Amino acid sequence: MGIKFNTQQGSTISKKEKKTSFWEKDIAFLGSSFSDKKKEEFYAELAILLRSGFNLKKALELLSETQKKESHRILLEDMTSKIVAGDSFFEVLQHNKNFSTYECQAIRIGETTGKLYEVTNDLHLFYKERNEQKRQVYSALSYPLIILITAVIVVAFMLVFVVPMFEQIFKQNNVELPFITRLVMDSSSFIARQGWIFLVFFIALPFLISYLKKQAWYKRPLDTIKLKIPLLGPYIKKVHITQFVQAMALLTNAKVPIVTGLSMVKDMVPFYPLKDSLEIIEKDIIKGEKMSDSFAQFSLYEKKITALLKVAEETNQTEFIFQKLFEQYSSELKYRSQIFTSLLNPIFIFVIAVLVTFILVAMYLPMFKLGSVIG
């Protein structure tokens, strides 16, 4: 990045809370806050305008005029008005929950060093890489998810519409039913009676997940369980470790002290096993322990990470090592995404085939007895 972060504590961050305007609250409520994709676009355009010679106020004004969403335009106009009122860009971002600690600190250094263009360009690159990682994950999960939803619809259709037709025939002819047939019919009757509960549940599920993923008491144990799931666990681990080394590569490249960088990344990471480990590692380094030894106590980090960090400590090449780790993990993540997709697809297809076959066999077994009754 080439931007040197001030390691001294002379510039103290103001903790004075500012009132949130109605529009800012409205923006958050409507879910139209800046996504990572929007931030990539925002920082890219802001960097271009700053590089072209526009001051920050004029650049934000121009960006607000080009916004397609009214909520985004209002947010940028509010930023501009606060800057005109005397606030720094760092202070404006600091009191807006859409922006992370890393962004705020980077902008603060950019303003104090007069290198705001370089910082905004680096933030653009950061979110560009982050969005690319997300696309890899979504690409790996989207098709298996479609298959899973299709399976649920197919099975539900058979239980609600097909099974009752067979049930009527069996009742009319007093056919003795095998256990698996009774099981399928009982399931069909339950769904017919209580189907609305499942419908309400699936409609409310996205909102419930959105709420729960913000609760530490729920997210911490769930994240731990995720790591233990076969096939899925190693993939999730790879995704978050890649995000971690990417953030550290950018911060060390910016000459941010390791302890400060770990603290900033810890606040950015949404994955609790990683977040909790970084908190312990940060304390260990402050006590004087070696960074490689502190990382080595957690199985979350592969041996190659601790080995390369040991090399970084001995050669004072932390910036270079984290950059190489990011390149390596980014490449591995792309490969893992392809493997993950190729493995999940046949698994889900097999599950669908088993469910449909089970229902069909359950319905056709009594048909043999029915034939002897009619005969």
N, C-alpha and C positions, 0 to 999 in steps of 0.2 A: 504493500500500500504506500509506503514511503512517508507516512505521517507519524511524527513522533508525539506520543502521548506524554503529557506532563505528569511526572510521577510524584510531584510534591503535593502537599495537602493545602497549599495556600488558597486555592480556588475552591471554596466550600460551597456545596450544593445547597441552595435555599430549600428549606422544607416548608415554607409558607404555602398553605393550600389556597388555591384560587377557586372562586365560584365557577361552577360549570354552567354554561349557558343552556337555555332550553333546547336550542338546536343541537348542541353536542349530546345532550341526553337523548334527544329524539333520534339522532343518528345511531347511537349505540343500541337503542331499543329496537330499531328497525333492522338491525343486523347489517347495516351498510358501512361498517367501519372498514378501514383499509386492510384488505387482505394482503398476503405476501405477493400475489400477482400484481395487485395495485401498487404496492410499494416499489416493486421492480420498475414499473412504468414511471412512477412519480419521481424516484431518485434519478432515473436515466434522463428524463426531460429536464429536471431541475439542474443536473450537472451540465447539460448542453447549454442551457440559458446562462448559467453562471460563467461557463467557459467563453460564451459569446460576449461577455462584458456587461450583462444586466446585473443590477444589484438584487439583493434577496427580495426586497419588497416588490419590485417590478416583476421579477421572475414568478413569484407566487400569484401576483395579479394575472399574469398571462396564463398560468396554469389553471387558475380558477375559471377563466373564460372558456377554456377548452374542455371542461368536464362535462360528460354526458349525463351523469347522475346529479340530480339537484342536491342531494345530501353531501356529495363530495365537493361540489362547488361551494356550498355554505361552509363546510369545514375549512377549506382553503381561504375563503374570505375572512373567516374568523381568525385564522392564523395571521393573515396580513394585517388586520385591524389591531391585533395585540402587539405585533412588531412595530407598527406605527406609534402605538401608545408607549413604547419604550422597552418592551420585553425583548430579550434575546431569543433567537431561534431555538436554542437549547431549552430555555424556560418554557417556551410554548409547547414543545414536544414533551417535556418532562411532566406537564400537567394534563397530558392527553393519554388515556390508557391504551390507545391504538399503537403506541410506539414503545419499543422495548428499551431496557437499560442500555444495551449496547448502542443503539441508535442515538440515544440522548447523549451518552458520553462521547461518541464519535463526533457528533455535531458540535458539542461544547469545545472539543479540541480544535476542530476545524475553524471555529469562529475565533478562538484565542490565538491561533497560529496564522490566520489569514489564508488557510488552505481549505476553504469550504468546498471548492469544486472537487478537489482530490478526494475528500471524505465522501461527498455525495456520490461520486463515481464508484468508489469502493463499496458503498452500500448497495448501489445498483448491481454490481457484480456478485455481491454476497447473496442477494435475494434471487438473482438469476440462477445461481447454482442451487440454491435451496428449492426453488420452484421446479428445477429439472429433476431433483431427487424426488419431489412429490409426484411428478408425472410418472416417474418410474414405478413408484409404489402403486399409484392409481391404475396404471396400465397392468400391473401384475394382479391386482385384486378385482378389477372391473368385470372381466369375463367370467371368472369363477362366481362372482356375486350374482351375475345375470343368470347363470345356470342354477344357482341355489334358489333364487326367486322363482324361476320357472318350475323347479321341482315342487316347491310349496304350492304353487297354483295348480299344477297337474294333480298332485295328491289330493288337494282340497276339492277339486272338481270331481274326482272319482268318488270321494267319500260322500259328497253332498248329492250328486246326481246319479251316478252309476250304481253304487252299492244299494241304495234304497229300492231300485228296480228289481234287483236280484232278491232282496229281502222279501218283497211282496210275493214273488213266485214261490219261494221256499215256504212261506207261511201258509199259502193257499194249499200246498201239497203235503204239509206236515212232514217235511224232510228233517231228519236229525242232522244237526250241524256240527262239524268238527270245531275244535277249540279255536283255531286261527280264524275261522269264518265268524264265530261269535265275537272274537276280539275286534275284527274289522268292523262288524256291524255295530258293536257298542261304541266304537270310535266315531262311526258315521252318525249315530243317534246323538252323541254328545256334541259334536260339531254343529249338527242341525239345531240343537236346543240352545247351545251356548256360543254359537259362532260370532255373535255380536261382540262378545268379550274379546275374542282374538282380533276382531277388526279394530275395536277401540284401542287395544294394546299396540297394534302395529302403527296406527296413526299417531299415538302419543309417544311411541318409542324414540323418534328423533329428538323430540323436545326433552324427554327424560335423560337421554344420553348426553345432550348438550349441557344439561344442568349438572349431572353427576360427574362429568369429566373435569369440572371445576372444583370439585370437593376432594380435598386431600384424603379424608377418611375412606373414600371409595376408590380413588385413583391409585393410591400407593399400593394396597394389596393386589389390586387388579393388574397393575404393571408388573408386579413380581410374579403373579400367576402366568402372565403372558410369556415370560421368558422360559417357562417350564413346558410350554405346549410344543409337542414334536412338530418339526418342519416350520411352524409359524414362529416359534420362539427365537431361533437363530436368525431368522430374517428380520424380525423386529429389532433385535439387538444390533444387527449390522446397520440398519437405517439410522438409529440414534447415535451410534458411535461415529458414523460418517458425518452426521450433523455436528457432533462435538468437535472432531478434528478439523472440520471446515472452519468453524467459528474460531478455534484456537489458532489456526493458520493465519487468518486475517488479523487477529489481535496481536500475535507475536510479530507479524510482519509490520504492524504499526508501532512496534517497540513498546507495547503494553507489558508491564511486569507480569510474570506468571501468576502470582497470587491475585492480582487485580483481574487478570483475564479469566481465571477460574471462577472468581466471584461473579463476574458479568455473565459468563456462559451458564453458570448454575441458575441464574435468574431467568435465563432464556429457555432452558431445557424443560419440556413438558413431561419428561419421563423420569419418574421418581427414583428407580434404582440408580440411574446416572446422576440425578440431582443430589441424592443423599450421599453417594460416594464422593462427589466433588466437594461437598461440604466438609467431609472428614479429611480429604486430601489437602484442602486449603489450610485447615488447622495444623496438619502435620508439617507442611512446608513452613508455616509461620514459626513453628517450634524448632525448625532447623533440620528437619529430616529431608533426605534426598527425595526428589520428585519421583524418580523411577521406583524407589522402594515403596513409596506410598501408593502408587498405582498398582504395584505388584500384589498388594494384599487383597485386591478385589478380582474375583474370577470374571467379572464383567469385561475386563480389558484383556485382550489377547497378549500372549507373551511377546509378540513382535512389537507391540506398542511399548511395553516396559523396556525391552531391549534397545529400541531406537531412542527412547527417552534417556536411557543411561548414556548412550553415545552422545546425545545432545548436551548432556550435562558436562561430559568430559571435553567436548570440542567447542562448546559454546555456540552450537548451531541449532538452537531450539526452533527458530523461525524456519529454517530449511527442512528440519525433520518433520514438523507438523504439516508443512506444505506437501512433502512427499507422502506422508500418511494419508492426507486427504485425497491426493491423486490415486493412490493405491486402493483406498476404500471406496472411492467413487466408482472406479472401474469394477471392483468386486461387486458392488451393489447392483450395477447394471446386469452383470452376469447372473447374480442371485435372483434378480427379478424375472429373468427369462426362465431360469430353472424352476422357480416357485410357481410361475404360471403353468409351465408344462407338466408339473406334478399335480397341481390342484385340479386342473380341468378333468383329467381322467378319473380322479377320485370322486368328484362331484357327479360326473356322468354315471359312474358305477353305483353311487348311492341312489340316484334317481332310478336306475334300472332295477336295483334290488327292491325298492319300495313299490314300484309299479308291478313288478313280478309277484311280490308277496300278496298284493291286493288281488291280482288276477287269479293266482293259485287258490287263494282263500274263497273266491267266488265260484271257481269252477270245480272244486272238490265235491261240493254237494250235488253238482249236476249229474255225477255218475249214479248217485243214489236216487236222484230224481228220475233218471232214465229207467231204473228198475221198478220204481213205483208206478210210473205211467205204463210200462210194459206189463 
